[in-house]
């Protein structure tokens, strides 16, 4: 469960071992003042099956602190995935 401060943006990057096997990791940026459980999408773009093991580490989160607070945070905009717990299906 993450609670992102108002002056921080978090970006996810897939790790190279899985990327070399064709696994694509997608997590949208964690915007300032977003909170909840992260939803991770995995896709196998390679021609062969790939096993993903628990505890291996498939991605890294990069925390970027801004010099100033953002003008309109995810919380200010009442984002539809705020404070999500567990698996949340798309709310489109």
Secondary structure, DSSP 8 states (H G I E B T S, - for coil): -EE--TTEEEEEEE-HHHHHTTEEEE---B-TT-EE----EEEE-SSS-----TTS--EEEEEEE-SS--SS-TTTTT-TTTTB-S------
